[in-house]
Amino acid sequence: MKNKSIITLALAILLIAVLPACRDNSKGGQSTTSTTTQQANSVVDDTLPAAPSFPILDMVGILNQKDSVEIGKKIKELDSLKLAQVAVVITNDLKGMNAHDYATKLGNKWGVGHKETNDGITIVIKPKMDDTPEGGGKAAIATGLGMEKILSNDMCLSIIQDVMVPEFQQNKYGEAVENALDKIKDILTGDKD
């Protein structure tokens, strides 16, 4: 809550400083309002974690070594087959965003996906902490533009609900990610089974 207040205060100060300077830019350049939006997005991006050297970032410590190794193998296989570049993030703090927005912003910040194909997939999991709405579990699969026709938002939601949630309910987070990656591989290779 304290971090959210600091971000809100920073955004308010930024807006107060920039709004008086807003004016119509008739030469076709970038408007100050657009710059303000970019600066506000930059403040949010600065609160996101830096890209790790390994495509799995478990800030909660919920994955064991075996889970991380198996997930890493599946991610490497998808990349080596030129199907997708994947990042997996487990966090307790979505920085005030919904899980999909967090996954999208993180994937963009980290540059997940090959530049020429924009085939990035970012999987974000916020484990359930308690029975309050704020403590509830969240998950998202965000894709790069090059993946959207192959792996639609509806398909991603289906993977979360049908493949991942049953494992989450048994506290098997590693298996949830592994099974999701298997399903994603099946979809990307055209395997309907």
Order of alpha helices (4+ residues) and beta strands (2+ residues): alpha-alpha-beta-alpha-beta-alpha-beta-beta-alpha-alpha-alpha
